[in-house]
Each structure stands twice: as structure tokens, then as C-alpha cells.
Amino acid sequence: MEENEELIDIEDFRKISIKTGKVLECEKVEKSRSLLRIVVDLGDEKRQIISSIYPSYKPDEMVGKILIVLANLKKAKFMGLESQGMLLAVDDQDTLSLLTTDRVVSSGLKVS
């Protein structure tokens, strides 16, 4: 555990909505160095997510991926575009890896 990490209880964890999302569309945000505009299918709805994952991931390789999405994050704006969630990823010595499933699964499944 990191030095400044705060422990949470199960009730705090239950407040977080993490779901599977299939990437339907992806494009580079104009005038941005690292932002991609990604549309994901969360089962019962589609969401736009603005994520700083370029050039680690290119738009043409994103479509069809099943990713892990933090779905109940407050909306935010990046370069005038609304982001309605967050893709989960890890950064290992400047190598970015998006979290995904090891099998093909449906969109909108709750991660637990």
C-alpha cells in the first residue's frame, strides 16, 4: 500500500460503478497532443469519454475493444468536449495499458 493511500470500507467501494464498455467510435481530438474522443457502449447507453491515451493507443486500434470504465464519475470538460466517464489503465515505466477483460463479454456488465 502506498504511503498516502486511505483505506476504504466495502460501503465506499459499493458507491463506485465500474462496467465493461465496448468501443464503438474513436477519433483524435483536434489541436490536442494526447486526447482521444471515445464512444463506448455501456449496455443500456452510449457514453463519450475523453481520454489522454494517444499516442499509446491510436484511434483505429481502439474500435471493438472491451474496456473497463468508471461509469459514475462526475462529467468533466476537456478542450470543450464533455467526458462522461473514465477508462481504467495502468502506467508501467511510461508504457500505458488499458484494463480489459481476458474474454469477450457483453457491454455494461458490472465489475466486482
Chimera marker file (.cmm) of the C-alpha trace (Angstrom):
<marker_set name="trace">
<marker id="1" x="0.000" y="0.000" z="0.000" r="1" g="1" b="0" radius="0.5"/>
<marker id="2" x="1.270" y="3.462" z="-0.882" r="1" g="1" b="0" radius="0.5"/>
<marker id="3" x="2.144" y="5.807" z="1.936" r="1" g="1" b="0" radius="0.5"/>
<marker id="4" x="-0.710" y="8.296" z="1.403" r="1" g="1" b="0" radius="0.5"/>
<marker id="5" x="-3.425" y="5.795" z="0.474" r="1" g="1" b="0" radius="0.5"/>
<marker id="6" x="-6.569" y="5.933" z="2.534" r="1" g="1" b="0" radius="0.5"/>
<marker id="7" x="-8.305" y="2.669" z="3.360" r="1" g="1" b="0" radius="0.5"/>
<marker id="8" x="-11.984" y="2.479" z="2.424" r="1" g="1" b="0" radius="0.5"/>
<marker id="9" x="-14.667" y="0.103" z="3.596" r="1" g="1" b="0" radius="0.5"/>
<marker id="10" x="-16.966" y="-2.017" z="1.456" r="1" g="1" b="0" radius="0.5"/>
<marker id="11" x="-19.695" y="0.652" z="1.553" r="1" g="1" b="0" radius="0.5"/>
<marker id="12" x="-17.324" y="3.154" z="-0.089" r="1" g="1" b="0" radius="0.5"/>
<marker id="13" x="-16.464" y="0.577" z="-2.756" r="1" g="1" b="0" radius="0.5"/>
<marker id="14" x="-20.154" y="-0.048" z="-3.464" r="1" g="1" b="0" radius="0.5"/>
<marker id="15" x="-20.511" y="3.626" z="-4.459" r="1" g="1" b="0" radius="0.5"/>
<marker id="16" x="-18.209" y="3.066" z="-7.430" r="1" g="1" b="0" radius="0.5"/>
<marker id="17" x="-19.786" y="1.931" z="-10.701" r="1" g="1" b="0" radius="0.5"/>
<marker id="18" x="-17.250" y="0.083" z="-12.843" r="1" g="1" b="0" radius="0.5"/>
<marker id="19" x="-18.573" y="-1.505" z="-16.043" r="1" g="1" b="0" radius="0.5"/>
<marker id="20" x="-17.461" y="-3.147" z="-19.244" r="1" g="1" b="0" radius="0.5"/>
<marker id="21" x="-17.705" y="-0.927" z="-22.298" r="1" g="1" b="0" radius="0.5"/>
<marker id="22" x="-17.232" y="-1.731" z="-25.968" r="1" g="1" b="0" radius="0.5"/>
<marker id="23" x="-15.571" y="0.991" z="-28.039" r="1" g="1" b="0" radius="0.5"/>
<marker id="24" x="-17.876" y="1.999" z="-30.911" r="1" g="1" b="0" radius="0.5"/>
<marker id="25" x="-16.033" y="5.092" z="-32.193" r="1" g="1" b="0" radius="0.5"/>
<marker id="26" x="-12.689" y="6.730" z="-31.608" r="1" g="1" b="0" radius="0.5"/>
<marker id="27" x="-11.003" y="9.808" z="-33.023" r="1" g="1" b="0" radius="0.5"/>
<marker id="28" x="-8.127" y="12.104" z="-32.185" r="1" g="1" b="0" radius="0.5"/>
<marker id="29" x="-9.189" y="15.446" z="-30.679" r="1" g="1" b="0" radius="0.5"/>
<marker id="30" x="-8.075" y="18.263" z="-32.973" r="1" g="1" b="0" radius="0.5"/>
<marker id="31" x="-5.378" y="20.588" z="-31.603" r="1" g="1" b="0" radius="0.5"/>
<marker id="32" x="-4.646" y="18.161" z="-28.762" r="1" g="1" b="0" radius="0.5"/>
<marker id="33" x="-1.383" y="16.277" z="-28.251" r="1" g="1" b="0" radius="0.5"/>
<marker id="34" x="-2.809" y="13.286" z="-26.381" r="1" g="1" b="0" radius="0.5"/>
<marker id="35" x="-6.614" y="13.310" z="-26.256" r="1" g="1" b="0" radius="0.5"/>
<marker id="36" x="-8.904" y="10.787" z="-27.927" r="1" g="1" b="0" radius="0.5"/>
<marker id="37" x="-12.697" y="11.102" z="-28.134" r="1" g="1" b="0" radius="0.5"/>
<marker id="38" x="-14.063" y="7.626" z="-27.491" r="1" g="1" b="0" radius="0.5"/>
<marker id="39" x="-17.700" y="6.489" z="-27.666" r="1" g="1" b="0" radius="0.5"/>
<marker id="40" x="-18.375" y="3.377" z="-25.595" r="1" g="1" b="0" radius="0.5"/>
<marker id="41" x="-21.435" y="1.148" z="-25.349" r="1" g="1" b="0" radius="0.5"/>
<marker id="42" x="-22.273" y="0.531" z="-21.688" r="1" g="1" b="0" radius="0.5"/>
<marker id="43" x="-25.162" y="-1.807" z="-22.464" r="1" g="1" b="0" radius="0.5"/>
<marker id="44" x="-28.096" y="0.485" z="-21.758" r="1" g="1" b="0" radius="0.5"/>
<marker id="45" x="-26.461" y="3.687" z="-23.010" r="1" g="1" b="0" radius="0.5"/>
<marker id="46" x="-23.624" y="5.124" z="-25.045" r="1" g="1" b="0" radius="0.5"/>
<marker id="47" x="-21.105" y="7.460" z="-23.444" r="1" g="1" b="0" radius="0.5"/>
<marker id="48" x="-18.443" y="9.805" z="-24.732" r="1" g="1" b="0" radius="0.5"/>
<marker id="49" x="-15.142" y="9.593" z="-22.886" r="1" g="1" b="0" radius="0.5"/>
<marker id="50" x="-12.235" y="11.950" z="-23.470" r="1" g="1" b="0" radius="0.5"/>
<marker id="51" x="-9.012" y="10.194" z="-22.573" r="1" g="1" b="0" radius="0.5"/>
<marker id="52" x="-5.350" y="11.166" z="-22.676" r="1" g="1" b="0" radius="0.5"/>
<marker id="53" x="-4.053" y="7.897" z="-24.138" r="1" g="1" b="0" radius="0.5"/>
<marker id="54" x="-2.636" y="8.984" z="-27.509" r="1" g="1" b="0" radius="0.5"/>
<marker id="55" x="-0.031" y="8.083" z="-28.876" r="1" g="1" b="0" radius="0.5"/>
<marker id="56" x="-0.029" y="4.897" z="-26.759" r="1" g="1" b="0" radius="0.5"/>
<marker id="57" x="-3.298" y="3.997" z="-28.489" r="1" g="1" b="0" radius="0.5"/>
<marker id="58" x="-4.327" y="5.032" z="-31.989" r="1" g="1" b="0" radius="0.5"/>
<marker id="59" x="-7.990" y="5.575" z="-32.956" r="1" g="1" b="0" radius="0.5"/>
<marker id="60" x="-8.064" y="2.719" z="-35.481" r="1" g="1" b="0" radius="0.5"/>
<marker id="61" x="-6.904" y="0.150" z="-32.906" r="1" g="1" b="0" radius="0.5"/>
<marker id="62" x="-9.488" y="1.177" z="-30.296" r="1" g="1" b="0" radius="0.5"/>
<marker id="63" x="-12.753" y="0.312" z="-32.089" r="1" g="1" b="0" radius="0.5"/>
<marker id="64" x="-14.099" y="-3.036" z="-30.885" r="1" g="1" b="0" radius="0.5"/>
<marker id="65" x="-12.037" y="-3.197" z="-27.677" r="1" g="1" b="0" radius="0.5"/>
<marker id="66" x="-13.877" y="-4.116" z="-24.495" r="1" g="1" b="0" radius="0.5"/>
<marker id="67" x="-12.566" y="-1.844" z="-21.762" r="1" g="1" b="0" radius="0.5"/>
<marker id="68" x="-13.145" y="-1.231" z="-18.077" r="1" g="1" b="0" radius="0.5"/>
<marker id="69" x="-14.941" y="2.072" z="-17.457" r="1" g="1" b="0" radius="0.5"/>
<marker id="70" x="-15.524" y="4.092" z="-14.300" r="1" g="1" b="0" radius="0.5"/>
<marker id="71" x="-19.121" y="4.958" z="-15.125" r="1" g="1" b="0" radius="0.5"/>
<marker id="72" x="-20.272" y="7.171" z="-12.256" r="1" g="1" b="0" radius="0.5"/>
<marker id="73" x="-17.522" y="9.776" z="-12.354" r="1" g="1" b="0" radius="0.5"/>
<marker id="74" x="-18.789" y="13.354" z="-12.499" r="1" g="1" b="0" radius="0.5"/>
<marker id="75" x="-18.757" y="14.807" z="-16.012" r="1" g="1" b="0" radius="0.5"/>
<marker id="76" x="-15.748" y="16.925" z="-16.964" r="1" g="1" b="0" radius="0.5"/>
<marker id="77" x="-14.751" y="19.019" z="-19.991" r="1" g="1" b="0" radius="0.5"/>
<marker id="78" x="-11.528" y="18.677" z="-21.931" r="1" g="1" b="0" radius="0.5"/>
<marker id="79" x="-10.881" y="21.053" z="-24.842" r="1" g="1" b="0" radius="0.5"/>
<marker id="80" x="-14.593" y="21.877" z="-24.862" r="1" g="1" b="0" radius="0.5"/>
<marker id="81" x="-15.694" y="18.214" z="-25.056" r="1" g="1" b="0" radius="0.5"/>
<marker id="82" x="-17.702" y="16.557" z="-22.289" r="1" g="1" b="0" radius="0.5"/>
<marker id="83" x="-16.263" y="13.375" z="-20.807" r="1" g="1" b="0" radius="0.5"/>
<marker id="84" x="-18.838" y="11.069" z="-19.221" r="1" g="1" b="0" radius="0.5"/>
<marker id="85" x="-16.598" y="8.531" z="-17.506" r="1" g="1" b="0" radius="0.5"/>
<marker id="86" x="-13.022" y="7.316" z="-17.307" r="1" g="1" b="0" radius="0.5"/>
<marker id="87" x="-11.152" y="4.414" z="-18.870" r="1" g="1" b="0" radius="0.5"/>
<marker id="88" x="-9.096" y="2.482" z="-16.331" r="1" g="1" b="0" radius="0.5"/>
<marker id="89" x="-5.436" y="1.956" z="-17.158" r="1" g="1" b="0" radius="0.5"/>
<marker id="90" x="-2.021" y="1.351" z="-15.633" r="1" g="1" b="0" radius="0.5"/>
<marker id="91" x="1.230" y="3.103" z="-16.454" r="1" g="1" b="0" radius="0.5"/>
<marker id="92" x="4.342" y="0.954" z="-16.071" r="1" g="1" b="0" radius="0.5"/>
<marker id="93" x="7.517" y="2.931" z="-16.720" r="1" g="1" b="0" radius="0.5"/>
<marker id="94" x="5.856" y="5.057" z="-19.421" r="1" g="1" b="0" radius="0.5"/>
<marker id="95" x="4.062" y="2.087" z="-21.014" r="1" g="1" b="0" radius="0.5"/>
<marker id="96" x="0.319" y="2.664" z="-20.818" r="1" g="1" b="0" radius="0.5"/>
<marker id="97" x="-2.001" y="-0.367" z="-20.725" r="1" g="1" b="0" radius="0.5"/>
<marker id="98" x="-5.782" y="-0.112" z="-20.733" r="1" g="1" b="0" radius="0.5"/>
<marker id="99" x="-7.653" y="-2.518" z="-18.474" r="1" g="1" b="0" radius="0.5"/>
<marker id="100" x="-9.769" y="-5.014" z="-20.383" r="1" g="1" b="0" radius="0.5"/>
<marker id="101" x="-11.230" y="-8.486" z="-19.977" r="1" g="1" b="0" radius="0.5"/>
<marker id="102" x="-9.461" y="-11.715" z="-20.864" r="1" g="1" b="0" radius="0.5"/>
<marker id="103" x="-12.549" y="-12.987" z="-22.719" r="1" g="1" b="0" radius="0.5"/>
<marker id="104" x="-15.187" y="-11.381" z="-24.919" r="1" g="1" b="0" radius="0.5"/>
<marker id="105" x="-18.035" y="-10.242" z="-22.676" r="1" g="1" b="0" radius="0.5"/>
<marker id="106" x="-21.170" y="-8.145" z="-23.048" r="1" g="1" b="0" radius="0.5"/>
<marker id="107" x="-21.164" y="-4.365" z="-22.671" r="1" g="1" b="0" radius="0.5"/>
<marker id="108" x="-22.484" y="-2.878" z="-19.454" r="1" g="1" b="0" radius="0.5"/>
<marker id="109" x="-21.549" y="-5.701" z="-17.102" r="1" g="1" b="0" radius="0.5"/>
<marker id="110" x="-20.800" y="-4.612" z="-13.547" r="1" g="1" b="0" radius="0.5"/>
<marker id="111" x="-17.204" y="-5.217" z="-12.480" r="1" g="1" b="0" radius="0.5"/>
<marker id="112" x="-16.968" y="-6.599" z="-8.967" r="1" g="1" b="0" radius="0.5"/>
<link id1="1" id2="2" r="1" g="1" b="0" radius="0.2"/>
<link id1="2" id2="3" r="1" g="1" b="0" radius="0.2"/>
<link id1="3" id2="4" r="1" g="1" b="0" radius="0.2"/>
<link id1="4" id2="5" r="1" g="1" b="0" radius="0.2"/>
<link id1="5" id2="6" r="1" g="1" b="0" radius="0.2"/>
<link id1="6" id2="7" r="1" g="1" b="0" radius="0.2"/>
<link id1="7" id2="8" r="1" g="1" b="0" radius="0.2"/>
<link id1="8" id2="9" r="1" g="1" b="0" radius="0.2"/>
<link id1="9" id2="10" r="1" g="1" b="0" radius="0.2"/>
<link id1="10" id2="11" r="1" g="1" b="0" radius="0.2"/>
<link id1="11" id2="12" r="1" g="1" b="0" radius="0.2"/>
<link id1="12" id2="13" r="1" g="1" b="0" radius="0.2"/>
<link id1="13" id2="14" r="1" g="1" b="0" radius="0.2"/>
<link id1="14" id2="15" r="1" g="1" b="0" radius="0.2"/>
<link id1="15" id2="16" r="1" g="1" b="0" radius="0.2"/>
<link id1="16" id2="17" r="1" g="1" b="0" radius="0.2"/>
<link id1="17" id2="18" r="1" g="1" b="0" radius="0.2"/>
<link id1="18" id2="19" r="1" g="1" b="0" radius="0.2"/>
<link id1="19" id2="20" r="1" g="1" b="0" radius="0.2"/>
<link id1="20" id2="21" r="1" g="1" b="0" radius="0.2"/>
<link id1="21" id2="22" r="1" g="1" b="0" radius="0.2"/>
<link id1="22" id2="23" r="1" g="1" b="0" radius="0.2"/>
<link id1="23" id2="24" r="1" g="1" b="0" radius="0.2"/>
<link id1="24" id2="25" r="1" g="1" b="0" radius="0.2"/>
<link id1="25" id2="26" r="1" g="1" b="0" radius="0.2"/>
<link id1="26" id2="27" r="1" g="1" b="0" radius="0.2"/>
<link id1="27" id2="28" r="1" g="1" b="0" radius="0.2"/>
<link id1="28" id2="29" r="1" g="1" b="0" radius="0.2"/>
<link id1="29" id2="30" r="1" g="1" b="0" radius="0.2"/>
<link id1="30" id2="31" r="1" g="1" b="0" radius="0.2"/>
<link id1="31" id2="32" r="1" g="1" b="0" radius="0.2"/>
<link id1="32" id2="33" r="1" g="1" b="0" radius="0.2"/>
<link id1="33" id2="34" r="1" g="1" b="0" radius="0.2"/>
<link id1="34" id2="35" r="1" g="1" b="0" radius="0.2"/>
<link id1="35" id2="36" r="1" g="1" b="0" radius="0.2"/>
<link id1="36" id2="37" r="1" g="1" b="0" radius="0.2"/>
<link id1="37" id2="38" r="1" g="1" b="0" radius="0.2"/>
<link id1="38" id2="39" r="1" g="1" b="0" radius="0.2"/>
<link id1="39" id2="40" r="1" g="1" b="0" radius="0.2"/>
<link id1="40" id2="41" r="1" g="1" b="0" radius="0.2"/>
<link id1="41" id2="42" r="1" g="1" b="0" radius="0.2"/>
<link id1="42" id2="43" r="1" g="1" b="0" radius="0.2"/>
<link id1="43" id2="44" r="1" g="1" b="0" radius="0.2"/>
<link id1="44" id2="45" r="1" g="1" b="0" radius="0.2"/>
<link id1="45" id2="46" r="1" g="1" b="0" radius="0.2"/>
<link id1="46" id2="47" r="1" g="1" b="0" radius="0.2"/>
<link id1="47" id2="48" r="1" g="1" b="0" radius="0.2"/>
<link id1="48" id2="49" r="1" g="1" b="0" radius="0.2"/>
<link id1="49" id2="50" r="1" g="1" b="0" radius="0.2"/>
<link id1="50" id2="51" r="1" g="1" b="0" radius="0.2"/>
<link id1="51" id2="52" r="1" g="1" b="0" radius="0.2"/>
<link id1="52" id2="53" r="1" g="1" b="0" radius="0.2"/>
<link id1="53" id2="54" r="1" g="1" b="0" radius="0.2"/>
<link id1="54" id2="55" r="1" g="1" b="0" radius="0.2"/>
<link id1="55" id2="56" r="1" g="1" b="0" radius="0.2"/>
<link id1="56" id2="57" r="1" g="1" b="0" radius="0.2"/>
<link id1="57" id2="58" r="1" g="1" b="0" radius="0.2"/>
<link id1="58" id2="59" r="1" g="1" b="0" radius="0.2"/>
<link id1="59" id2="60" r="1" g="1" b="0" radius="0.2"/>
<link id1="60" id2="61" r="1" g="1" b="0" radius="0.2"/>
<link id1="61" id2="62" r="1" g="1" b="0" radius="0.2"/>
<link id1="62" id2="63" r="1" g="1" b="0" radius="0.2"/>
<link id1="63" id2="64" r="1" g="1" b="0" radius="0.2"/>
<link id1="64" id2="65" r="1" g="1" b="0" radius="0.2"/>
<link id1="65" id2="66" r="1" g="1" b="0" radius="0.2"/>
<link id1="66" id2="67" r="1" g="1" b="0" radius="0.2"/>
<link id1="67" id2="68" r="1" g="1" b="0" radius="0.2"/>
<link id1="68" id2="69" r="1" g="1" b="0" radius="0.2"/>
<link id1="69" id2="70" r="1" g="1" b="0" radius="0.2"/>
<link id1="70" id2="71" r="1" g="1" b="0" radius="0.2"/>
<link id1="71" id2="72" r="1" g="1" b="0" radius="0.2"/>
<link id1="72" id2="73" r="1" g="1" b="0" radius="0.2"/>
<link id1="73" id2="74" r="1" g="1" b="0" radius="0.2"/>
<link id1="74" id2="75" r="1" g="1" b="0" radius="0.2"/>
<link id1="75" id2="76" r="1" g="1" b="0" radius="0.2"/>
<link id1="76" id2="77" r="1" g="1" b="0" radius="0.2"/>
<link id1="77" id2="78" r="1" g="1" b="0" radius="0.2"/>
<link id1="78" id2="79" r="1" g="1" b="0" radius="0.2"/>
<link id1="79" id2="80" r="1" g="1" b="0" radius="0.2"/>
<link id1="80" id2="81" r="1" g="1" b="0" radius="0.2"/>
<link id1="81" id2="82" r="1" g="1" b="0" radius="0.2"/>
<link id1="82" id2="83" r="1" g="1" b="0" radius="0.2"/>
<link id1="83" id2="84" r="1" g="1" b="0" radius="0.2"/>
<link id1="84" id2="85" r="1" g="1" b="0" radius="0.2"/>
<link id1="85" id2="86" r="1" g="1" b="0" radius="0.2"/>
<link id1="86" id2="87" r="1" g="1" b="0" radius="0.2"/>
<link id1="87" id2="88" r="1" g="1" b="0" radius="0.2"/>
<link id1="88" id2="89" r="1" g="1" b="0" radius="0.2"/>
<link id1="89" id2="90" r="1" g="1" b="0" radius="0.2"/>
<link id1="90" id2="91" r="1" g="1" b="0" radius="0.2"/>
<link id1="91" id2="92" r="1" g="1" b="0" radius="0.2"/>
<link id1="92" id2="93" r="1" g="1" b="0" radius="0.2"/>
<link id1="93" id2="94" r="1" g="1" b="0" radius="0.2"/>
<link id1="94" id2="95" r="1" g="1" b="0" radius="0.2"/>
<link id1="95" id2="96" r="1" g="1" b="0" radius="0.2"/>
<link id1="96" id2="97" r="1" g="1" b="0" radius="0.2"/>
<link id1="97" id2="98" r="1" g="1" b="0" radius="0.2"/>
<link id1="98" id2="99" r="1" g="1" b="0" radius="0.2"/>
<link id1="99" id2="100" r="1" g="1" b="0" radius="0.2"/>
<link id1="100" id2="101" r="1" g="1" b="0" radius="0.2"/>
<link id1="101" id2="102" r="1" g="1" b="0" radius="0.2"/>
<link id1="102" id2="103" r="1" g="1" b="0" radius="0.2"/>
<link id1="103" id2="104" r="1" g="1" b="0" radius="0.2"/>
<link id1="104" id2="105" r="1" g="1" b="0" radius="0.2"/>
<link id1="105" id2="106" r="1" g="1" b="0" radius="0.2"/>
<link id1="106" id2="107" r="1" g="1" b="0" radius="0.2"/>
<link id1="107" id2="108" r="1" g="1" b="0" radius="0.2"/>
<link id1="108" id2="109" r="1" g="1" b="0" radius="0.2"/>
<link id1="109" id2="110" r="1" g="1" b="0" radius="0.2"/>
<link id1="110" id2="111" r="1" g="1" b="0" radius="0.2"/>
<link id1="111" id2="112" r="1" g="1" b="0" radius="0.2"/>
</marker_set>
